[in-house]
Amino acid sequence: MKHIRNFSIIAHIDHGKSTLSDRLIQATDIVSDRDFKDQILDSMDIERERGITIKSQTVCLPYRAKTGQHYSLNLIDTPGHVDFSYEVSRALASCEGALLLIDASQGVEAQTLANMYLAMEHDLEIIPIINKIDLPSADVERVKAQIEEDLGLDPDTAILASAKEGIGIEEVLEGAVNLLPPPEGDPDAPLKALIFDSHYDPFRGTIVHFRVIDGKIRAGDTIRFMFNNATYRVEEVGIFRIVRVPRKELTAGEVGYMIAGIKTVSDTRCGDTVTLHSHPCDAPMSGFKETKPVVFSSIYPVASDAYEELAVAMEKLKLNDAALIYEKDSSVALGFGFRCGFLGLLHLEVVQERLEREYDLSLILTAPSVQYEITLNDGTTEIIDNPALYPDPTLIQNTREPYIRAAIIVPDRYMGAVMKLCLERRGINKNYQYLTNNRLEMIFEIPLAEVVYDFYDRLKSVTQGYGSFDYDIIDYRDTDLVKLDILINGDRVDALSQLVHRERSVMRGRRACEKLKEEIPRQMFKIAIQGAIGGKIISRATVSPFRKDVTAKCYGGDISRKRKLLEKQKKGKKRMKMVGQVEIPQSAFLSVLKSEGD
Ligand SMILES: Nc1nc2c(ncn2[C@@H]2O[C@H](COP(=O)(O)OP(=O)(O)OP(=O)(O)O)[C@@H](O)[C@H]2O)c(=O)[nH]1
């Protein structure tokens, strides 16, 4: 155990975590350079394209230190986005140390701080690393000052690195060996192991990633998940060397995987404790919580006959994504689909992209909603996330909505712009403090519903890219909610209904009408678009009919050109949805979601 080091790299998005992981893997020779895929840990397509890490993957690196001693370095990869902060927390609970990566030109940002606090909660030894020192805009001294004053860490321990150029990599490995403590734990105690991740393998079922805290686990053992008391017989245990390498047993301090005939990843819970059925440990690890979705939206196929395909795709996706929940849903306008729950807006976008790309589906998503607690006059309380299920307002006694605590870090010259944005979003400024280099940390309490649309984009734009943001849900508070409906030629389009705060409803209604007007193509008749609350119309826009026959031009002339045009039209149709007499393009549904820009 003395020669094991378990650690994660934590960083703000884009500070170079994946690049550094790749370098560490390369430096320890477990894959030959020729086979080395760039950013081997970010194996999913979308992750690579968007450059963000979503699913953690772990690797065990054999390393021979300068002293000649051999070490096993378990690098536990963590997702970098706020939507996945619980996964980060569980991964950190499996570690003794963390490498805190800071971009030399960007400095300390909101998630740098948030991640460092998480690491401190788990009592981890933290090594600061200043990355991207090769950049012309790198300012090492400034970042060192931030490390000292904003993070309270010793700047002299910071390692200077460029993951891209391969500078400082050996120092990082030596730092892990010399500065991080080895794991503690009792190999002879009853088995206690922490699940920090799982993924699905089509041939072997669920692969559970875990850290052994105490005891031993080997193939043939009957194990028990302490959350739901489910028992399984272990078929295989082993470690990650990019590929899985089976081992006879894993003991206290080690990190690896197990295969135990588990059908889907939702049977295992990130954060749960595994023990032996015959000889259990006394108590599970503390801090377990189930990940709860906070943002909800319905997904419909554009072509109604693609429902079955969507159902199959959802099922497959769910195998690998325990956080995704869904149930069947139906809409008058859009037919059959699924009501889904996500960890946040990024999670939603990732799911949508995967469905569209990997399963070649064309989808319509309804406006994302948070969960409201609604108490009715008869004293019962309902949790509502779907506008379609919103009760008759006369029956409602009281409605509450979730609030977040948002931490925003910006250069102080943007203070006014951030304040304006947050106040517009019904935020309450709770606190602010100066950090080094004229930067401010501003704390707001804001309704989650105001953040799920486009808050992060807006923050980036009003701060010219300098603002960074992190949030936690804190509580539910009283709110004044209304249901905004959209009518097209008098027909209510249920998929466009939204639950909004009364204060914001008129503006939202107006924006939705304007956007729809831009998106809905002219047709042979006039199209009236209206926003309504209850029976009352609050906004309207009109798409006027064609004035002349635009297809007339195409008659006569080249037949192949005409055919091409027809084909193009047919393709275009696929992305249109008929609502009553009116054809609405898929983009119109999306534009309503994004109608928040101020
Ligand atoms: N110049 C320079 N660029 C770097 C360095 N390290 C990483 N980058 C670049 O920074 C960008 C982000 O790097 P990633 O490794 O994907 O960042 P990440 O922290 O893993 O991002 P998430 O996965 O979203 O958390 C990429 O374009 C990298 O090529 C470095 O040392 N120098």
Ligand as a Chemical Component Dictionary entry (heavy atoms), coordinates in Angstrom:
data_LIG
# 
_chem_comp.id                   LIG 
_chem_comp.type                 NON-POLYMER 
_chem_comp.pdbx_formal_charge   0 
_chem_comp.three_letter_code    LIG 
# 
loop_
_chem_comp_atom.comp_id 
_chem_comp_atom.atom_id 
_chem_comp_atom.alt_atom_id 
_chem_comp_atom.type_symbol 
_chem_comp_atom.charge 
_chem_comp_atom.model_Cartn_x 
_chem_comp_atom.model_Cartn_y 
_chem_comp_atom.model_Cartn_z 
_chem_comp_atom.pdbx_ordinal 
LIG N1  N1  N 0 -0.858  26.311 -25.143 1  
LIG C1  C1  C 0 -1.276  25.292 -24.380 2  
LIG N2  N2  N 0 -2.485  24.782 -24.571 3  
LIG C2  C2  C 0 -2.891  23.759 -23.807 4  
LIG C3  C3  C 0 -2.049  23.209 -22.802 5  
LIG N3  N3  N 0 -2.735  22.206 -22.193 6  
LIG C4  C4  C 0 -3.935  22.137 -22.797 7  
LIG N4  N4  N 0 -4.040  23.062 -23.771 8  
LIG C5  C5  C 0 -5.184  23.322 -24.661 9  
LIG O1  O1  O 0 -6.261  23.779 -23.886 10 
LIG C6  C6  C 0 -7.495  23.274 -24.390 11 
LIG C7  C7  C 0 -8.246  22.544 -23.313 12 
LIG O2  O2  O 0 -7.530  21.403 -22.924 13 
LIG P1  P1  P 0 -8.236  20.102 -22.348 14 
LIG O3  O3  O 0 -7.134  19.204 -21.922 15 
LIG O4  O4  O 0 -9.245  19.576 -23.281 16 
LIG O5  O5  O 0 -8.976  20.771 -21.101 17 
LIG P2  P2  P 0 -9.796  20.085 -19.962 18 
LIG O6  O6  O 0 -9.460  20.806 -18.715 19 
LIG O7  O7  O 0 -9.635  18.621 -20.012 20 
LIG O8  O8  O 0 -11.255 20.470 -20.326 21 
LIG P3  P3  P 0 -12.524 19.733 -19.772 22 
LIG O9  O9  O 0 -12.397 18.324 -20.219 23 
LIG O10 O10 O 0 -13.615 20.457 -20.444 24 
LIG O11 O11 O 0 -12.489 19.919 -18.291 25 
LIG C8  C8  C 0 -7.114  22.386 -25.567 26 
LIG O12 O12 O 0 -7.297  23.134 -26.735 27 
LIG C9  C9  C 0 -5.670  22.069 -25.329 28 
LIG O13 O13 O 0 -4.963  21.822 -26.522 29 
LIG C10 C10 C 0 -0.748  23.775 -22.618 30 
LIG O14 O14 O 0 0.057   23.380 -21.787 31 
LIG N5  N5  N 0 -0.428  24.812 -23.437 32 
# 
loop_
_chem_comp_bond.comp_id 
_chem_comp_bond.atom_id_1 
_chem_comp_bond.atom_id_2 
_chem_comp_bond.value_order 
_chem_comp_bond.pdbx_ordinal 
LIG N1  C1  SING 1  
LIG C1  N2  DOUB 2  
LIG C1  N5  SING 3  
LIG N2  C2  SING 4  
LIG C2  C3  DOUB 5  
LIG C2  N4  SING 6  
LIG C3  N3  SING 7  
LIG C3  C10 SING 8  
LIG N3  C4  DOUB 9  
LIG C4  N4  SING 10 
LIG N4  C5  SING 11 
LIG C5  O1  SING 12 
LIG C5  C9  SING 13 
LIG O1  C6  SING 14 
LIG C6  C7  SING 15 
LIG C6  C8  SING 16 
LIG C7  O2  SING 17 
LIG O2  P1  SING 18 
LIG P1  O3  DOUB 19 
LIG P1  O4  SING 20 
LIG P1  O5  SING 21 
LIG O5  P2  SING 22 
LIG P2  O6  DOUB 23 
LIG P2  O7  SING 24 
LIG P2  O8  SING 25 
LIG O8  P3  SING 26 
LIG P3  O9  DOUB 27 
LIG P3  O10 SING 28 
LIG P3  O11 SING 29 
LIG C8  O12 SING 30 
LIG C8  C9  SING 31 
LIG C9  O13 SING 32 
LIG C10 O14 DOUB 33 
LIG C10 N5  SING 34 
# 
